[in-house]
């Protein structure tokens, strides 16, 4: 006897579409439109975009990648927090040239409202540097990062990162030591939110 076939569920039709928006620091702009089966399934997902996709400015903004982590779904919209920023690999490769020095500086620093970021600064010089000059550059970068960022909220820090305010501060500082071709925050990553920090302190 032939078995009666049941009705096959169309799982795609059952999905709900949600608009993923940037945090307040980026004006709550829509950056993705994603399907979900339930609101809990989006929690923790990271969405990648570029600075150009948000600001619609000049084409060079394609060189900067941004990452936003979904923290809450409310109806047909998902709220995010800033997760990270980095140079596109192609852009980074285009910056490196023979006959010059590349100086990196990596540090963890917390904003005024308790969010901790890992920051990687890149400095590219006009000519090769000796070890003492490289050390002097890193000291300048450390001093600027250590003074400026702890005075900022996360929104102020994100805007200063993406709109080159911190780069300009560092450029002004290192130019007093050597001639440089490029200074920038190569990579910024959120490693601990203020809420996570409070949880650790209570543990």
N, C-alpha and C positions, 0 to 999 in steps of 0.2 A: 504494500500500500504506500503510495507516494506521500511524503511528508509535506504538510502545508507550510509554505514559506511565509515567515513573518515579515512585517513591514520593516525595511531597513531605515534606521534613523539617519537623517542628514545632519551630521554633527556640525558641519560648517554653518548651516542655517541657524543652529542653536546658539552660535557664538554671538556675543555682544561686542560692538565696536566702541572703543574708548579713545578720546583725544588726550594725548600726553602733553602737558604744558610745562614750560620752564618755571623756575622759582621767581619770586618777586624781583630779584636782582636783574632778571632778563625780561621783565614785563609780562610774565605769564603767557609767553608766545607758544603757539602749538608747534611741536617738533616731530610728532609721530601720531599715527592713527593705527591702533593695534586691536586685534580680536582677542576676547577672553571668554572662558566658559564660566568663571566665577571671579568675584572681585579679589579674592585672596591669591589667585594665581599670578597676579602682576607684581605683588610685593617683592621688592628687591631687584627687579629687572632693571638693567642699565640700558639706556638709549643713547646712541651715538649720533652726533650731528656735527656741523661746522659753524664757525662764527659767522660765515657768510649766510648760511641758511636762516640765522636768527636776525641779523642786522640788515641783510640785503644791501650791504655797502659795496666796496670795491672787490674785484675778483681775488685779490691777494688774501682775503679773509678765508678762502678755502684751505689755506695752509695751516689753519688752527683747528684742531679737533676738540670738541667738548663732549663731556659725558654727564648724563643726569640719571640719578637713581630714583625709581618710583617708590614712594613711601606710603601713598594712600590713594584709594579710588573712591570718588564721590560721584555717584550717578554715572554720567557719561564722560567724566573727566578724571584724569589721574594727576596727582600732585607729585612733584619731584623735589629733590635737593641736588645741589651741585656736587658732582662726584669727582670730576677731574678735567684736566686741560693738558694738551700736548701738541707739539709740532708734528705735522704730517711727516712721515719718513722721507718722502721725496724732497720736501722743503729742507729738512735737516741735511740731507746729502748735498743739496745745492749750495749750502753755506760753507762747507768744509773745502779749503783750498790748500795747495802745497805752499810751503814757505811761511806759513803762519802757525800760531799756536792756538790750541783749543783748551780752555780752562773750564773745568766743571766744579760746581760746588753744590753739595746736597745737604739738606738739613730738615729737621722737623720743627715746626713752629705752630703755636696755638694763637687763634684770634682772640679778641677781647671777650667774645661770648662763648669761648671754650671749645671751638672746633679745631682739631689738629690736622695740619696738612704736611705732607712731605713735598718739598720743593727742590727741583733741580734747576740750577742756573747755568747757562752756557755763556762764555765770553770768548769771542774770536778776535784775535789781534791781527794787526797788519804784518808783523814780523815775528820770528821765533823769539821766545822768551826763555830766560834761564830760570832755575828753580826758585831763586829768591823773589823775582818779579811775580811769578805765578803765586807764590805764597802771599805776597803783598796784595794781589788782586783778591784772593779768597778772603783775606781779612776785611777788606773793604766791603765785599758782598755780605759777609757774615754780620758786619756791623749794621748795614742798612736794613737787611732782612730782620735782624733781631730787634731793631728799634721801631720800625714802621708797622709791621704786621700785628704785633701784640696790641697796638692801639686801634686796630680796625675791627669792625664786626664782620661776620662772614659775607654779608652783602657788599660791604665796602671793599673787602679783600678780593672778591670775585670780579667786581667792576674794575679795580685797579690792575688785576691780572690781565683781563681780556681787553682792556682799553689802554694798555701799555704804560700806565702811570708808574708802576714799580720798575719797569724796564728803564724808564727815563731817569728815575732816581739813581739806579745802579750805574747807568751810562755816565751820568754826571760825576759820580764818585770815582769810577775806574779811569776816566779820561785824565785825571790828575796824575796818574802813574804811567800809563802807556797809551799809545794810539790804538783804538779798537775799531773793528769793522762791524761787529754785531754783538749786542747784549740782549739776553731775553730769558724768560722763564720757559725753559725747554719742556718741563713737565711739572704738573701740579696734581697731587692726588690726596683726596680726603681719606685719612686713615682712622680718624676717630671723631664722632660727633660729640657735641656737648652732652647729650643724653647718655651716650655710652661712657663718657668720662665720669659722670655722676654715679652711674651704676657701679663702675669699678671702685670708686672711692667708698661706696657704701658696703661693698663686699668684704 
